[in-house]
Amino acid sequence: MNQLTAPKGRVQSIDIVRGIVMIIMALDHVRDYFHNDAFLHDPVNPATTTPILFFTRWITHFCAPVFIFLAGTSAYLSGKRKTKAELSSFLVKRGFWLIFIEIVVINLANVSYLDNSGLGQLCLIYTLVKNRGGEMKLLKPTPRIRKLLNITKLDTVLKSFECEADAIKSMPILAAALSA
């Protein structure tokens, strides 16, 4: 029987715990699609939920701290195999990527059709980015998409721009960095 082995230099137990945390978080994120009252009731309110639903939502409160702890552990272990300069360069690059994903500009120039599922995804991305302190802007929506955003009143929340430079300038995070 073949045994699964981790690539050289990886700690398999860290990968296993990270995988478990990711599965728990993924289940929590899709829970709303299967839970009939997801948008009506709070899953951590014992008066309006079931014990199983309460537990699945409650356990996710531990996922982010565990994930961050494991990221720190991985950085420490990685630092044992790299020079201080290599580790610093790696962590700075990773930090820039984390900052970069806080800023989202979605180009809709070639999108001719958007149904309720697409609108839902735009709202989901907007919510995720906003909850992390980031900003999302839409770029070059077609007249049809612009009309849809107007009808649904999403144009009051999802700001759109015809010019990428204007979209970037409208974000205080980037505007401050660009003017410095």
C-alpha positions as CSV (number, residue, x, y, z in Angstrom):
1,M,0.0,0.0,0.0
2,N,1.4,3.4,-1.0
3,Q,1.7,6.0,1.8
4,L,1.1,9.6,1.2
5,T,4.2,11.7,2.0
6,A,4.5,15.4,2.4
7,P,7.0,17.3,0.2
8,K,10.4,17.6,1.8
9,G,10.6,20.4,4.3
10,R,6.8,20.5,5.1
11,V,5.4,19.5,8.4
12,Q,2.5,17.2,7.6
13,S,0.6,17.9,10.9
14,I,0.4,21.6,10.1
15,D,-0.9,20.8,6.6
16,I,-3.6,18.5,8.1
17,V,-4.8,21.0,10.6
18,R,-4.9,23.7,8.0
19,G,-6.9,21.4,5.7
20,I,-9.4,20.7,8.5
21,V,-9.8,24.4,9.2
22,M,-10.3,25.1,5.5
23,I,-13.0,22.4,5.3
24,I,-14.8,23.8,8.3
25,M,-14.7,27.3,6.9
26,A,-15.9,26.1,3.5
27,L,-18.8,24.3,5.1
28,D,-19.7,27.4,7.1
29,H,-19.5,29.6,3.9
30,V,-21.9,27.4,2.0
31,R,-24.2,26.8,4.9
32,D,-26.4,29.7,3.9
33,Y,-27.2,28.0,0.6
34,F,-28.6,24.9,2.4
35,H,-30.1,26.5,5.5
36,N,-33.7,27.7,4.8
37,D,-33.7,30.5,7.4
38,A,-30.1,31.6,6.8
39,F,-31.1,35.2,6.1
40,L,-33.8,35.4,8.7
41,H,-32.3,34.0,11.9
42,D,-28.9,34.2,13.5
43,P,-27.3,30.7,13.6
44,V,-25.7,31.4,17.0
45,N,-28.9,32.4,18.7
46,P,-30.0,29.4,20.7
47,A,-33.6,30.5,20.6
48,T,-33.9,30.2,16.8
49,T,-31.4,27.5,15.8
50,T,-30.7,23.8,16.2
51,P,-27.8,22.4,18.3
52,I,-26.0,21.1,15.2
53,L,-26.3,24.5,13.3
54,F,-25.2,26.4,16.4
55,F,-22.1,24.2,16.8
56,T,-21.1,24.4,13.2
57,R,-21.2,28.2,13.3
58,W,-19.7,28.4,16.8
59,I,-16.7,26.2,15.9
60,T,-15.8,28.6,13.1
61,H,-14.9,31.3,15.6
62,F,-11.8,29.2,16.4
63,C,-10.7,28.8,12.7
64,A,-9.2,32.2,12.0
65,P,-7.0,32.2,15.2
66,V,-5.8,28.7,14.5
67,F,-5.1,29.6,10.9
68,I,-3.1,32.7,11.9
69,F,-1.3,30.7,14.6
70,L,-0.3,28.1,12.0
71,A,0.8,30.8,9.5
72,G,3.1,32.2,12.2
73,T,4.4,28.7,13.0
74,S,5.1,28.2,9.3
75,A,6.9,31.5,9.1
76,Y,9.0,30.5,12.1
77,L,9.9,27.1,10.7
78,S,10.6,28.6,7.3
79,G,12.9,31.1,8.9
80,K,15.0,28.3,10.3
81,R,15.8,27.2,6.7
82,K,16.3,30.7,5.3
83,T,18.6,33.6,5.9
84,K,17.2,36.6,7.7
85,A,17.2,38.6,4.4
86,E,15.4,35.8,2.5
87,L,12.8,35.4,5.2
88,S,12.2,39.2,5.3
89,S,11.9,39.4,1.5
90,F,9.4,36.5,1.5
91,L,7.3,37.9,4.3
92,V,7.2,41.4,2.8
93,K,6.1,40.0,-0.6
94,R,3.4,38.0,1.1
95,G,2.3,41.1,3.0
96,F,2.0,43.1,-0.2
97,W,-0.1,40.3,-1.7
98,L,-2.4,40.4,1.4
99,I,-2.7,44.2,1.0
100,F,-3.3,43.8,-2.8
101,I,-6.3,41.5,-2.3
102,E,-7.9,44.1,-0.1
103,I,-8.3,46.3,-3.2
104,V,-10.6,44.9,-5.9
105,V,-11.4,46.5,-9.3
106,I,-13.7,44.3,-11.4
107,N,-13.6,45.0,-15.1
108,L,-17.1,44.4,-16.7
109,A,-16.3,45.8,-20.1
110,N,-16.8,42.4,-21.8
111,V,-19.7,41.3,-19.7
112,S,-22.9,41.4,-21.7
113,Y,-25.2,39.5,-19.4
114,L,-25.5,39.3,-15.6
115,D,-28.2,37.2,-13.9
116,N,-29.2,37.1,-10.3
117,S,-26.5,34.6,-9.6
118,G,-23.9,37.0,-11.0
119,L,-25.3,39.9,-9.0
120,G,-25.2,37.6,-5.9
121,Q,-21.5,36.9,-6.5
122,L,-20.8,40.6,-7.0
123,C,-22.5,41.3,-3.6
124,L,-20.7,38.5,-2.0
125,I,-17.3,39.7,-3.2
126,Y,-18.2,43.3,-2.1
127,T,-19.2,42.1,1.4
128,L,-16.1,40.0,1.8
129,V,-13.8,42.8,0.7
130,K,-15.7,45.4,2.8
131,N,-15.6,43.2,5.9
132,R,-11.8,43.0,5.6
133,G,-11.6,46.8,5.4
134,G,-11.0,46.8,1.6
135,E,-12.8,48.5,-1.3
136,M,-14.3,47.2,-4.5
137,K,-15.1,49.2,-7.6
138,L,-16.6,48.2,-11.0
139,L,-14.9,49.2,-14.2
140,K,-16.6,49.9,-17.5
141,P,-20.0,48.2,-17.0
142,T,-21.9,47.9,-20.3
143,P,-25.1,50.0,-20.7
144,R,-27.1,46.8,-20.0
145,I,-25.2,46.0,-16.8
146,R,-25.4,49.7,-15.8
147,K,-29.2,49.6,-16.2
148,L,-29.4,46.4,-14.2
149,L,-27.3,47.9,-11.4
150,N,-29.6,50.9,-11.4
151,I,-32.8,48.9,-11.4
152,T,-31.6,46.8,-8.4
153,K,-30.2,50.0,-6.7
154,L,-26.8,48.3,-6.5
155,D,-25.3,51.3,-8.3
156,T,-25.6,53.1,-4.9
157,V,-23.3,50.6,-3.3
158,L,-21.2,49.2,-6.2
159,K,-19.5,52.3,-7.6
160,S,-18.5,52.1,-11.2
161,F,-16.0,54.0,-13.3
162,E,-15.2,54.3,-17.0
163,C,-11.5,54.8,-16.3
164,E,-9.3,52.5,-14.3
165,A,-7.2,55.5,-13.0
166,D,-10.4,57.1,-11.6
167,A,-11.4,53.9,-9.9
168,I,-8.0,53.6,-8.2
169,K,-8.0,57.3,-7.2
170,S,-11.4,56.8,-5.6
171,M,-9.9,54.4,-3.1
172,P,-8.5,56.2,-0.1
173,I,-6.0,53.4,0.6
174,L,-4.5,53.7,-2.9
175,A,-5.0,57.5,-3.3
176,A,-2.9,58.1,-0.2
177,A,-0.1,55.7,-1.4
178,L,-0.1,57.2,-4.9
179,S,0.1,60.8,-3.6
180,A,2.9,60.1,-1.2
